[in-house]
Amino acid sequence: MTVLDPTVDQGTRRLSEMVAEIMDLETRISALGARDRAWSIDRPTSAESASRAARLLIERALRAVDDAPAGTPQAGALIGLSGRLHRLVDDLADLERHLGQRRVAQTIQTLRRLYRVSSASELLETVCVLAVESLGFSRAALFRGRAGQWEHWVSHGYRPGTAPERPDVDRPGTSSATIVLDGQALGLLTADRRLRGGGGDAPALSAFAVGVGHTVALITANERLRLQREHLRRFAVDSAAAAAVPADQPLEFSRAGHEPDEPPASTGCSDVGALTLRQRQIMDLVVQGGSNASIARELGLTEGTIKSHVKNILRCLRARNRTEAIGIYLAYDGPDER
């Protein structure tokens, strides 16, 4: 089983501590007179819901201050508690932002594991296991389209007999993402956890689903190429011209009188290590399905700058297009110097 990023585990513990503090402050604010049932809160299960709960408690405390006699100990205590809640809101925002960045990096590493799977069917059977064991979800389910609706395909993390037959994307704490192949929906992936470690679940699952779609396309293309090469070799063996060609010599083709227009894409991954920090940031976003325009907005650069970076990345990786570059990038198993 993959060991999860300890930073994410620490974030989950910190979130649990913040939730406990919020519930304690709710009790203390209620004891000071702010007991309006319309402003009651449920125990938060994520950084986002914890932030909402803290803001709601701030409103309760300030309303109670307005109702309390000015200058009384009760009013002073409520103001002090609202100050603590304001600090918690800021801390929760920092935690969610930091762990969101860690989740993206974790997703990239998971996609690199996924790229090593040898067949599309094996990959799809592994998706839910990786979502749980590598991305930190409590459970995950993959659904496929049949007769105009989604039906259960594979799942992981559910107790026997409890896996859903249909996706419940509106369930609190559930994230969902569509796996797309050649512009068509291949499957719907859903995942949730009991207590989320500071946020980033939905972006992480979406990036993972995009990577799964790219990887299925690459595996399918490689399998087609393997079959075509096998057919060509059999044809050569059956022809009289093949008599002088050693059986173990790879076949090479080019237009008559011409050298190939460009060298084949690198099957190794050494060139990935030559990418700059900025180019790695751009490739991380390309893997997640980002366009030049969206990447430019994310990094605060112009679209022309991103286009130039992408061209340099393709040249460095010796890739003919983005899909090929993604395959080379995900296959890289060297040090991550970010």
N, C-alpha and C positions, 0 to 999 in steps of 0.2 A: 504494500500500500504506500502511496506517495505521502511523504511528510509535508504537511502544509506549511506555508510561510509563517514563521513564528511571529512576524509583525502583525499578521492578520489575527492570530490567536491572542496576542496582547491587546489588539484593538477590540476584540470581542469581550475580553475581561474588562477593559476600560469602559466599554459601553454598558456592561452589566452594572458596574459601579455607578455610572451616571444615572442609569434607570433607578437604582436603589435610592440614590440621593433625591431624585425627582419625586419619588413616592413618599419619601420622608418629609420633604418640603410640603407636599400636598397635605399630609396629615397635620403638619404644624400650622399651615395657613388656615385649614379648616378649623383648628382649635382656637384660632384668633378671630373667628367670626365669619370667615368666608366659606359658608357651607351651602351655597346655592347648588341644588341638584342639577340644574341645567348646565352647570359648568364642571360637572364631574368628569374624571378622566379614567381611561383604562390603562393598564400597565403597558408601556410601550414595548415594541418588539424590534425596533430598528432605530437608527440614528435619526431618520426623518420623522418617525412618529414620536420619538423622544423630544425632538425640537418643537414639534407642534404642541405636545403636552406642556413643555416648559413655558411656551408663549401663552398658552391658555391660563396657566397658573399665575403668570405675571398679570394678566388682565383681572383675574379674580382678586389678587392681592391689592391691586390699585383701586378696584371698586370698593374693597373693604376699607382702604385708607380714606376714601371719600366719605364713607359712612361713619367712620370713627371720629370722635372729638379731636380737634387739632392739638398737637403737642402731647398726646397721651402716649404711654409706653406701648400700647397696642398698635398705634399708627407707626411708631418708630420701628417696632419689630417687623411689621408687614413690609415697610420700605426696605429694611435690611434683607429680608427673605427674597424680595423681588430683585434686589441687586445680585444675590447669589444665583438666581435663575437666569439673569442676563448673562452672567459669566458662563453658565452651563451651556446656553445657546451658542455662544462663541466657541466654546471648547468642542461642542458637537459638530459645528461646521468645519473646524480644523480637522477633527478626526475623520469625518466623512470624506473630505477632500484628500487627505493623506492616504487613507486606505483604498480610495477609489483608484489612485495612481498605482498602488501596489497590486490591486486586483488586475489591472490591465497588463502589468508585467507578468503576473502569474498566468494570465490567459495566454500570452505569447508562448511561454514555456510549455503549457499544456498542448498548444497547437503543434509545437515541434515534436512532441511525443506522438501526436495523432498522425503526423505525416509519415511516420515509420511503419504504419499499418499497411499490410500488403494488398488487401482487397477492400472494395467498397462495402461489401456486406459485413466484413469483420469490423470495419470502421464504424458503421452505423450501430452494430451491436455493442460497441465499446463506448459510444458517446455518453450514455447515462452514467456508466461507471466512472469515466473521467470527470464528468460534471460534479460527482459526489466526492471522489477521492482526491482530485487535483484542484478543483475550484472551490471546494469547501461547502457545497450545498448539502442539506440533510438528505434530500431525495430528488430524483429526477425521472421524468417520463418522456418518451418519444412517441409521437402519434403520426400516422400516415393517413392520407386522404383516400377514402373509399365511398363511392356512391354519393359524392357531394358533401361528406362530413368526415371529421377526424375520428379515427379509432386507435385504440392502444396498440403499440408495436412492441416496444421493449421498455423496461423501467429498472431502476435500482434504488435501494434504500427504503422501500416500502415493506411493511410486514406482509407475510403470505396472505393472499386473498384481498388485500386492501388497495392494490394498484388501480387507479381510475381507468374506466373504459373510455371516457371522454375528457378532454382537457377542461379544467376549471381555471381560466385565466383571470377571473375576477376575485379569486380567493385571496384574502389578505396575506401579504408576504410572498406571493407567488410571482415569479418572473417568467416571461415566455419570449421565444424568438423563433422565427421561421427559417428553416434551412432551405436554401434556394440552389437549384442546379439548372443551368441553361435557361434562366428566366422563369422556371417553373418551381412551385413549392414542392419540395421533396418530403418535408416532414415538419412538424411543430414540436419544439422542445420546451418543456416546462420544468421549473426547478424551484425549490423553496428551502428555507432553513428555519429552525426554531427561533434562533436569535441571530440576526445578521450583524456581522462585524463592521459596523460603521458605514454601510452603504456600498454602492457600486455593483450590486447584484445584477440589475437589468443591463447596464453597459457591458459587464463581463460576459453575461450569457449571450448578448447580441453579437459581440465580437467573436465569441466561441462558435456561434452558429454560422457566421460568415466564413470563418476559417474551415469549418466542417464542409461547407458547400464547395469552397475552393479545392479542398483536399480530395473530395469525391471526384471532382472534375479532373484533377491531375491523375488520380489513380485510374480512372476510366480511360483517359487519353493514353496513359502508359500501357494499359492492357491492350487497347486497340493497336498501338504501335508494335507491341510484342507479337500479336497475332499476324499483323501485316508482314513483319520481318520473317516470321515462320513460314508464311505462305510464299514469300519471295525466295527463301532458301530452298523450300521444297521444289519450287519451279526451276531454280538453278540446278539442283541436283538431278532433275529429270531431263534437263537439256544437255545436248552434246557439248556445249561450251563449258559446262561446269566440270568437265573431266579434269581440267588443268588447275582448278581452284581447290586448295586444301579445304577440308570440311570445317576446320576450326577457324578459318580466316574470316573476319567480319566483312560483310558486304558494304561497299561504298559506292555511292552514286553521285554523278554530277552531269551537268549538261555537256554535250560533246564539244570539245575544244575550249571549255571554260572551267575555271576553278570554282568551287562553291563561293557564293556571294559573301558569306560571312562565316566565321568559325562556329561550330555547334556550341550550344549552351554548355557551360561547365557542369559536369556531373559531380564535381567536388564542391566543397564549401569554403575553401581557404580564402576566397575573395571577400566573403562576408566580413571577415576580420579586418579588412581594409576600409570598411565604411566608417565615416566620421560619426560623431555623436548625433549631429543634426540629421544625417542620412538614416541612422538607425531609428530616430524618432519618427521620421517620415515613413519608413518601412513598417513600423509598428502600426501606424494609422492606415497604411495601404492594406495590411493584412486584415484590419477590421472593416474593410470595404470603403474607406474614405476616398472621395474624389479629390482632384486637385484643389477645387474651390473650398471644400469643407476642411481639408488639411491646412490650407492657407489661413482660414479663419481660426482654426484651433491653435496654430503656432504664431499667429500675428504677423504673417508674411504675405507678400503678394502672390497671386496665382502664377504669375510668370516665373517667380523665384522657385516655386514648388515644381513647375514643369521642368526647369533647368536641373533641379536636384534629381528628379525622377529619371531624366535622361542619363545623368552621370551614374546613378545607381544601376540602371540597366546595363550601361557600358562596363561598370566595375564587375558586375555579376555575370557578364556575358549572357544576358537573358534577352530574348526577342520581344517579350511583352511583360505586362504586370503579373499575369498568372504564372509565367515561368519564373519570374523573380521571386514571387511568394513561395513557390516550391523550393527554390534554392535557399531562401532565407530561413524557412521553417526547418529545413534539413540540417542547418548549421548546428553543430554540437560543440562549438568552441566557447571560450570565456565570454561573458557578457560584461563589457567594460563600462556600463552605464552607472 
